[in-house]
Amino acid sequence: MPACGMSAALENVEEALQIGIHIGMRVLQGVAHAGLALVDAAAKQMKELPFYNAFFQTATPPAIELAEMLASVTPPQFQHVFFSGSGSEGNDTIVRMIWNFWDLEGRPEKRILISREYAYHGSTVAASSLGGMSNMHSMSGVLPGVEHVLPPYRYKYGPDESPDAFGRRAADALEQRILAREKQSQTDHARFPSRRQQRSDEIQGRKKHQSKESNHSFQ
């Protein structure tokens, strides 16, 4: 049981040293173990404002400053930042954003998410569905629309193939699944009305109703 840490080294409750092998899953662990600077920054922020939500068009100065810094060091097309509390939470949010985007674009049938067997994307229901860990799927199932294809795991799935040959086979597996699902979604497209069109129709309907009411009131 880890009790304290410095860089990648951990000291457990029995004062034995060990290496934190899960630091890759929780990157902040590796940073925080080293970090008096992070401790000081966290303590300062806790004194000023421990927490405030980032929903409903709200933000705090540190979040804005960090978003500006991230935007300045990433490619120019990435100018918006959505912060989350974990990778699992971030991946759940991505799923909702993708589905909502295609719904607004008039393609609500585009709900297929393709991942790899043995992939790890988090431990929430959506994130574990995206992952390819069968033991996690046995706990909560897999969300409808999530599919998994051959992973780049040559040692298990292609030990007799050359790295290049197996790499091409893994890439082809993904490409063929994408093409198949795109063809399916094109076929299904006409069956689903656009949410944007639905909203437009609703607005026009309300305007007509209001116009009729207004005419009746004048009469």
C-alpha positions as CSV (number, residue, x, y, z in Angstrom):
1,M,0.0,0.0,0.0
2,P,1.8,3.2,-1.2
3,A,2.2,5.8,1.5
4,C,4.4,8.5,-0.1
5,G,6.4,8.9,-3.3
6,M,9.1,10.8,-5.1
7,S,9.3,10.7,-8.9
8,A,8.6,7.1,-10.0
9,A,9.6,5.6,-6.5
10,L,7.0,4.8,-4.0
11,E,7.3,4.0,-0.3
12,N,4.7,1.8,1.1
13,V,3.3,1.7,4.7
14,E,6.0,-0.7,5.7
15,E,8.7,1.7,4.5
16,A,9.7,-0.6,1.6
17,L,10.6,1.1,-1.7
18,Q,9.1,0.1,-5.0
19,I,8.6,1.5,-8.5
20,G,5.2,2.8,-9.4
21,I,4.4,0.6,-12.4
22,H,0.9,2.1,-12.9
23,I,2.2,5.6,-13.3
24,G,1.6,5.4,-17.1
25,M,-2.1,5.0,-16.4
26,R,-2.2,7.9,-14.1
27,V,0.3,10.4,-15.5
28,L,-0.3,12.9,-12.7
29,Q,1.1,10.4,-10.2
30,G,4.5,10.6,-11.8
31,V,4.4,14.4,-11.9
32,A,3.0,14.8,-8.4
33,H,5.5,12.5,-6.7
34,A,8.3,15.0,-7.6
35,G,6.3,18.0,-7.1
36,L,6.7,20.7,-4.4
37,A,5.9,23.2,-7.1
38,L,2.6,21.4,-7.8
39,V,1.9,21.2,-4.0
40,D,2.5,24.9,-3.7
41,A,0.3,25.7,-6.7
42,A,-2.5,23.5,-5.4
43,A,-2.3,25.0,-1.9
44,K,-2.4,28.5,-3.3
45,Q,-5.5,27.7,-5.4
46,M,-7.2,25.9,-2.5
47,K,-6.9,29.1,-0.5
48,E,-8.3,31.3,-3.3
49,L,-11.0,29.1,-4.8
50,P,-11.0,25.3,-4.1
51,F,-13.6,24.4,-6.8
52,Y,-16.1,25.8,-9.2
53,N,-17.9,24.0,-12.0
54,A,-17.0,24.6,-15.6
55,F,-20.5,24.0,-17.0
56,F,-23.2,26.5,-17.9
57,Q,-20.8,28.9,-19.6
58,T,-18.7,29.4,-16.5
59,A,-14.9,29.3,-16.0
60,T,-12.2,30.3,-13.6
61,P,-8.9,32.2,-14.3
62,P,-6.6,29.2,-13.9
63,A,-8.7,27.2,-16.3
64,I,-8.7,30.0,-18.9
65,E,-5.0,30.5,-18.5
66,L,-4.3,26.8,-19.0
67,A,-6.6,26.6,-22.0
68,E,-4.8,29.5,-23.6
69,M,-1.5,27.9,-23.0
70,L,-2.6,24.6,-24.4
71,A,-4.1,26.3,-27.5
72,S,-0.8,28.1,-28.0
73,V,1.3,24.9,-28.2
74,T,-1.1,22.7,-30.2
75,P,-1.9,22.8,-34.0
76,P,-4.0,25.8,-35.0
77,Q,-7.2,23.8,-35.5
78,F,-7.3,23.0,-31.8
79,Q,-8.6,26.2,-30.2
80,H,-11.0,24.8,-27.7
81,V,-10.3,22.9,-24.5
82,F,-12.7,20.8,-22.4
83,F,-11.2,19.8,-19.1
84,S,-12.3,16.6,-17.2
85,G,-11.3,14.9,-14.0
86,S,-9.9,11.7,-15.7
87,G,-9.3,10.0,-19.0
88,S,-12.4,7.9,-18.5
89,E,-14.5,11.0,-18.0
90,G,-12.9,12.7,-21.0
91,N,-13.6,9.7,-23.2
92,D,-17.3,9.6,-22.0
93,T,-17.5,13.3,-23.0
94,I,-16.0,12.6,-26.4
95,V,-18.7,9.9,-27.1
96,R,-21.5,12.4,-26.3
97,M,-19.8,15.1,-28.4
98,I,-19.4,12.9,-31.4
99,W,-23.0,11.6,-31.3
100,N,-24.4,15.1,-30.8
101,F,-22.3,16.5,-33.6
102,W,-23.6,14.0,-36.1
103,D,-27.1,14.4,-34.9
104,L,-26.9,18.1,-35.5
105,E,-25.4,17.4,-38.9
106,G,-28.4,15.4,-39.8
107,R,-26.7,12.1,-39.5
108,P,-28.0,10.6,-36.2
109,E,-27.4,7.1,-37.6
110,K,-23.6,7.6,-37.3
111,R,-23.2,6.1,-33.9
112,I,-20.7,3.4,-34.6
113,L,-17.4,3.7,-32.6
114,I,-14.6,1.4,-33.7
115,S,-11.8,0.5,-31.3
116,R,-9.2,-2.2,-31.0
117,E,-9.3,-5.5,-29.0
118,Y,-7.0,-5.1,-25.9
119,A,-7.3,-1.3,-26.1
120,Y,-7.7,0.6,-22.8
121,H,-9.7,3.8,-22.7
122,G,-10.9,4.0,-19.1
123,S,-13.2,2.3,-16.6
124,T,-16.5,4.0,-16.8
125,V,-19.3,2.3,-18.8
126,A,-18.7,4.2,-22.0
127,A,-14.9,4.2,-21.7
128,S,-14.7,0.5,-20.8
129,S,-17.0,-0.3,-23.8
130,L,-14.5,1.6,-26.0
131,G,-11.7,-0.5,-24.6
132,G,-11.1,-4.0,-25.8
133,M,-10.7,-5.7,-22.4
134,S,-13.1,-8.6,-22.2
135,N,-12.9,-8.9,-18.4
136,M,-14.2,-5.3,-18.2
137,H,-17.0,-6.0,-20.7
138,S,-18.1,-8.9,-18.5
139,M,-18.9,-6.4,-15.7
140,S,-21.0,-3.8,-17.6
141,G,-21.4,-5.0,-21.1
142,V,-20.7,-3.0,-24.2
143,L,-22.6,0.1,-25.4
144,P,-24.6,-0.4,-28.6
145,G,-22.6,0.8,-31.6
146,V,-19.2,0.1,-30.1
147,E,-17.2,-2.5,-32.2
148,H,-13.7,-3.9,-31.9
149,V,-11.2,-4.9,-34.6
150,L,-7.9,-6.7,-34.7
151,P,-5.3,-5.0,-32.5
152,P,-1.6,-4.5,-33.5
153,Y,-0.6,-7.4,-31.3
154,R,1.6,-9.5,-33.5
155,Y,2.9,-11.7,-30.7
156,K,-0.6,-13.2,-30.3
157,Y,-2.3,-12.8,-33.6
158,G,0.5,-13.0,-36.1
159,P,3.7,-14.4,-34.7
160,D,4.6,-16.0,-38.0
161,E,4.1,-12.8,-40.0
162,S,6.7,-10.1,-40.5
163,P,6.0,-6.8,-38.6
164,D,5.2,-5.0,-41.9
165,A,2.8,-7.7,-43.1
166,F,1.0,-7.9,-39.8
167,G,0.9,-4.1,-39.5
168,R,-0.8,-3.9,-42.9
169,R,-3.3,-6.6,-41.9
170,A,-4.2,-4.7,-38.7
171,A,-4.6,-1.5,-40.6
172,D,-6.7,-3.2,-43.3
173,A,-9.0,-4.6,-40.6
174,L,-9.7,-1.1,-39.4
175,E,-10.1,0.3,-42.9
176,Q,-12.5,-2.4,-44.0
177,R,-14.7,-2.0,-40.9
178,I,-14.9,1.8,-41.4
179,L,-15.9,1.4,-45.1
180,A,-18.5,-1.3,-44.2
181,R,-20.1,0.9,-41.5
182,E,-20.0,4.0,-43.7
183,K,-21.8,2.1,-46.4
184,Q,-24.4,0.9,-43.8
185,S,-24.9,4.4,-42.4
186,Q,-25.4,5.8,-45.9
187,T,-28.2,3.2,-46.4
188,D,-29.8,4.1,-43.1
189,H,-29.4,7.9,-43.5
190,A,-32.8,8.4,-45.1
191,R,-34.6,6.7,-42.2
192,F,-33.5,9.4,-39.6
193,P,-34.7,13.0,-39.7
194,S,-32.1,15.7,-38.9
195,R,-32.5,17.1,-35.4
196,R,-31.7,20.5,-36.9
197,Q,-34.5,20.0,-39.4
198,Q,-36.8,18.9,-36.6
199,R,-36.0,22.0,-34.6
200,S,-36.6,24.2,-37.6
201,D,-39.9,22.6,-38.2
202,E,-40.9,23.0,-34.5
203,I,-39.9,26.7,-34.7
204,Q,-41.9,27.3,-37.8
205,G,-44.9,25.4,-36.3
206,R,-44.8,27.7,-33.2
207,K,-44.6,30.8,-35.4
208,K,-47.6,29.7,-37.4
209,H,-49.5,28.9,-34.2
210,Q,-48.6,32.3,-32.7
211,S,-49.6,34.1,-35.9
212,K,-53.0,32.4,-35.8
213,E,-53.5,33.3,-32.2
214,S,-52.5,36.9,-32.9
215,N,-55.0,37.1,-35.8
216,H,-57.8,35.7,-33.6
217,S,-57.0,38.3,-30.9
218,F,-57.4,41.2,-33.4
219,Q,-60.7,39.9,-34.6
